[in-house]
Amino acid sequence: MTKTKWKIVDLTDNTETETKLTYYHFNKDPRFPAWYMQDNHSYQIEVIYNFKLCKTFSLFLKCLTKYYIIE
């Protein structure tokens, strides 16, 4: 079970909106979710951290459902 957090900056607007996306999963090397991306937008994506979690039932359910948190 792994938790990954990305920092995403939308470079399309002059404001450079920053978003953080947290993802719970079973994979060792996570793939960035394609559903987040919009057409005709440029993004800068950076992995903030990627680490293994201790095995608890609640974390297992989050990983099983591929739980996302968007900040």
C-alpha positions in Angstrom: 0.0 0.0 0.0 1.4 3.3 -1.1 0.5 7.0 -0.8 1.7 9.4 -3.5 1.3 13.2 -3.5 1.7 15.3 -6.7 2.0 19.1 -7.0 0.3 20.2 -10.2 0.7 23.7 -11.7 -1.6 24.7 -14.5 0.6 26.9 -16.8 -2.2 27.8 -19.2 -3.4 30.9 -17.3 -1.1 33.7 -16.1 -2.2 32.9 -12.5 -0.4 29.5 -12.5 -2.9 27.7 -10.3 -1.4 25.2 -8.0 -3.2 22.0 -6.9 -2.1 19.0 -4.7 -3.4 15.6 -5.5 -3.0 12.7 -3.0 -3.5 9.1 -4.3 -3.7 5.9 -2.4 -2.8 2.8 -4.4 -1.0 -0.6 -4.5 1.4 0.1 -7.3 5.1 0.8 -6.6 5.3 3.4 -9.4 2.1 5.3 -9.6 0.7 6.7 -12.9 -0.7 10.2 -12.9 -4.5 10.0 -13.5 -5.5 11.1 -17.0 -9.0 12.2 -15.9 -7.4 15.2 -14.2 -6.0 16.7 -17.4 -7.9 19.1 -19.6 -7.5 19.6 -23.3 -5.5 22.6 -24.5 -3.8 23.1 -21.0 -0.2 22.9 -20.1 0.8 21.4 -16.7 3.9 21.1 -14.6 3.7 18.0 -12.5 6.1 17.1 -9.6 6.0 14.2 -7.2 6.2 15.6 -3.7 6.5 12.1 -2.0 5.8 8.5 -2.6 6.0 6.2 0.4 4.7 2.9 1.7 2.0 2.9 4.4 1.5 0.6 7.4 -1.1 -2.1 6.8 -4.4 -1.1 8.4 -7.9 -2.0 7.2 -9.0 1.6 6.5 -5.9 2.2 4.4 -6.5 -1.1 2.6 -10.0 0.2 1.6 -8.6 3.5 0.4 -6.0 1.7 -1.8 -8.6 -0.8 -3.0 -10.9 2.0 -4.2 -7.9 4.1 -5.5 -8.9 7.0 -3.2 -8.0 10.5 -4.3 -7.8 13.8 -2.4 -7.6 17.1 -4.3 -6.4 20.1 -2.4 
